[in-house]
Amino acid sequence: MRKVAVIALVVMVSVAFAASVMAQSAVRDECVALSKDAAKFINEKGVDATIAEIGNKEGKFVTKNTYVFLMDLEGNRLAHPFPGPTSPQFMKLFDVKDTTGKLFVQEYIKVAKTKGEGWTEYMYPTPEELKKPTPMKEKKSSKKISFVYRVPGKDLMVIAGFFE
C-alpha cells in the first residue's frame, strides 16, 4: 500500500511539473507574439499611436499573463500600461538595478543591440508586492523573465515578461 501511495505521489508531482512547464512555454510564446505584434504596430501606425496603445491597460498589448512596454535604446521607458501611481510614463531607467544589483535595463539594451531579440532574467518584486506600503529594499523579489525585441529599423525595443 505504501508503494502505491509513493507511486501516486510521484505521478502527481510529475504531472504538475509538466503542466507548469507547458504553461510557462505558452506564456513565453505569448511574450514573443505580443512583442513582435507591438513592433509591427509601431511600423504601421507610428510611435505616438503605439505609445497610446501600450499605455492603455485595457489595450491590445495587455493580456492575463503579460503586457508589453516600450523603451528606447538609451534606457528610457516611453510607454507602460501600469507605470505606477507615482511614476510617469516616460522615465529614465538606464541605471535601474534589480534587487540583486543587476543593471537589467542595460541588459535589455545589450540584447536589443547585439542580437535583436532574446530573453533576460532578473529579480524584481511582483505587482502585488509593489503595491505593499513597505520600502522597496524590503519587498520580496521573484524571478522575472522578459523577452526583448528590437523594433526593426528603429532605436526602440518592446519588452514583455512574466514572473516565474
Buried (B, 14 or more C-beta within 10 A) or exposed (E): EEEEEEEEEEEEEEEEEEEEEEEEEEBBEBBBBBBBBBBBBBEEEEBEEBBEBBBEEEBEBBBEBBBBBBBBBEBBBBBBBEBEEEEEBEBEBEEBBBBEEBBBBBBBBBBBEEEEBBBBBBBBBBEEBBEEEEEEEEBEBBEBBBBBBBBEEEEBBBBBBBBE
